[in-house]
Amino acid sequence: MARNTEEEKQRNRAGFEKRQAARLKAQGGEAGGKKSGSGRGTIGPDKNRDSTKYGQTLAEKYGVNKSQKSQKSQAEVDDDRLFLVPRGEARAYEGAGERVDLSGQRKNNIISVNLTAGEERLVAKLDQPQDMAQAVQTAQALFGASTILVTTELYRPNRIAEAKAKKLEYDIIMSTAGDHPRRVASSRPLTERTTRRPSESARKAGKSHSKLCANCGGDGHLVASCITAEHGSIRICFLCRSSGHLIDECKRFGKLSQTNKVKLLVRDRANMPALATKQAWWVYLYELINSKENERIPAFTGFPWTVDFALKVFSGEKGWDIHALQAEFDSTHDLSLLPVNKAFKDLEDIWTHYWPSEFR
């Protein structure tokens, strides 16, 4: 009896599955012969539901879908790419950094190109590494060259604002720190009020081979960039960092060519205090002009300060602050931020002021 009952259950179960499959197929619930099961995605929203009874989803409300979450619009993509502008359709203001497309399409991310024979040139303002790759590939394609020469130029659109901000920060620090005087105390020797390492005496400051300035002891620059001239000039040998002799009394200085001597004393000290020498720097300049090396005279962007002008800067005349000037120059290395001695702009001024008394 039990055996017949078990066999009957199996037959009924098989019949039930067949009938259930036929019923689902007739209703469209298992179209295509798919089997129902957990996790197979057969359960969906009720298409006959009245949607007015329910609130909108975020996707329905804002029109956001998965493909839009991490993508930029086509306009944003176009703005990120460098735009090629032929010569004549772009104008540069304050160098390559302020390049404007005259057709009105854009003001940023522009490559200006000149295809004139013999004057091939491509200029672009870049702030992303991938932009450089695009600029190089563009130049290679336009000029038909596999090898090109690339030069870079720093772009500081807010240089004046940066300098003013640094000056304001310095004024705040100096006004709140009692151990840093606002003005230089001229009654104290320079070597006593410069910053040195605790283990370094004032006497050894000029001979130190550390990264401190041998002239003023500051840690933000070396003698080559020092503008602190208590006596109107830098009385430190630039070549060996010694205060025991002047630079033109150094054996290493005597081995230099006339051109390199003028480069060291004149061109490299433009718009800064002069290096103290036994023979004035303008004498070395005159000797170079009248020598066989005069074809290699370096280009001059300025001349060293006179002793009187350097003393005025050091003493703070006309509102100058030697500490603030040195701090700005250390951070920017921009000579245009330093005071300019307008009495000496070119060689004619040197001739008028110095050479008549020396060589006429």
Secondary structure, 3 states (H helix, E strand, C coil): CHHHHHHHHHHHHHHHHHHHHHHHHHHCCCHHHCCCCCCCCCCCCCCCCCHHHCCCCHHHHHCCCHHHCCCCCHHHHHHHCCEEEECCCEEEECCCCEEEECCCCCCCCEEEEECCCCCCEEEECCCCHHHHHHHHHHHHHHHCCCCCCCCCCCCCCCHHHHHHHHHHHHHHHHHHCCCCCCCCCCCCCHHHCCCCCCCCCCCCHHHCCCCCCCCCCCCCCCHHHCCCCCCCCECCECCCCECCCCHHHCHHHHCCCHHHHHHHHCHHHCCCECECCCCCHHHHHHHHHCCCCHHHCCCCCCCCECHHHHHHHHHCHHHCCHHHHHHHHHHHCCHHHCCCCCCCCCHHHHHHHCHHHHHC
